[in-house]
Amino acid sequence: MQAWNSFSYFFGPIVAFTGIGLMVLVLRWGFAHGGSLVERPAKPGNPDEYGMLVPIATPNNYIEGEILRQSLVNSGIRASLAQTNDGPRIMVWPKDEVQAKMILKQGKQ
């Protein structure tokens, strides 16, 4: 095997700086702010802070809210259960508001 001779003085630092440069790039990406792939926990807001969604019901607890939400989903209405500052709320889109209220009213009878 032939020795590198004078090339080792040239390629040794290039390989070292390339390795350090790659490590710097990976560490900058890993410790960068604002680009996390981990979802942050949802923080509750006021019932009027949920965009276009309209609150239609105020269940006593989260379990009752999930039961009401499932009854709406089974009826074909997209519904969300949001934990607001005022307690759990069932939220639907404005076009489904009247129909959702009728379905919930029928379920309580």
Stockholm file with secondary structure:
# STOCKHOLM 1.0

chainA/1-109         MQAWNSFSYFFGPIVAFTGIGLMVLVLRWGFAHGGSLVERPAKPGNPDEYGMLVPIATPNNYIEGEILRQSLVNSGIRASLAQTNDGPRIMVWPKDEVQAKMILKQGKQ
#=GR chainA/1-109 SS CCCCTTHHHHHHHHHHHHHHHHHHHHHHHHTCSSCCSSCCCCCCCCGGGSTTCEEEECCSSHHHHHHHHHHHHHTTCCEEEEEETTEEEEEECGGGHHHHHHHHHHHHC
#=GC SS_cons         CCCCTTHHHHHHHHHHHHHHHHHHHHHHHHTCSSCCSSCCCCCCCCGGGSTTCEEEECCSSHHHHHHHHHHHHHTTCCEEEEEETTEEEEEECGGGHHHHHHHHHHHHC
//
